[in-house]
């Protein structure tokens, strides 16, 4: 399955490449994956836009671009 910014968090967590990209921006991301239950079905691109994530718009766009490149 190709991973993109439109992939669900559940699918992203199954991709080693995608997790490495996310770890660049969120060190310890995988260590906290047990907490993600309620949002596993949401698209990663949508989740990144939540203010609680703490990323500015340009950084979200950059991260989503890297994830989208995995799907090419």
N, C-alpha and C positions, 0 to 999 in steps of 0.2 A: 504494500500500500504506500502510495506517495504521500509524504507529509507536506502540508502547506500551513499557512496561517489560518486557513479555514478548517483545519483538522480539529477534532475534539481533543481535549486534554488527555483523555484516555488513550487515544491513538498516538499522541505525541510522546506520552510516557513509555510507549512500546518501541520507540525509535531511539537507538543509542546516539545517532547523529544529532537529532533534534534536541535531546537532553543536554548534549555537550554545548550546543549553541545557547540554550537557555541558561545553563550553568555559568556562561561567560557574564551574563547580566545579573544572575541571581545565584551567587555561590551558596551551596547547601540546598538547592532546589530539590534534588532527589531525596535528600535526607528527610524532607518534610512531606513527601508524597502521600503519606498515610492520612494527612489532614485534608486532602483534596476531594474526598468522597462526594460532597454535595455539588461540586462543579465539574465532575468528570465528563459529563456530556456536552459541556459548553465549548465553543470554538476558542482556541487559544488566542486568536487575534482579538476577539471580544473581551476575553479576560484581561488581556494586557492593557486595555483602555480604562479599566477601573482605577479611580484615583488612589485606592488603597495600595495599588501595585507600586506607585511612586515613580513611574517613568514619565518623562516628558514625551510629547507627541513625536518628535524627531527620533527618539530612541525606540519607541514602539514601532515606528515605520521601518527603521533599520533592522530590528529584530525580526519583524514580519517578512522583510525582504529576504533575509537569510533563510528563514524557514521555507519560504516560497521557492527558493533556489533548490531545495532538497527535492521538490516535486517535479523539477524539470528533467 
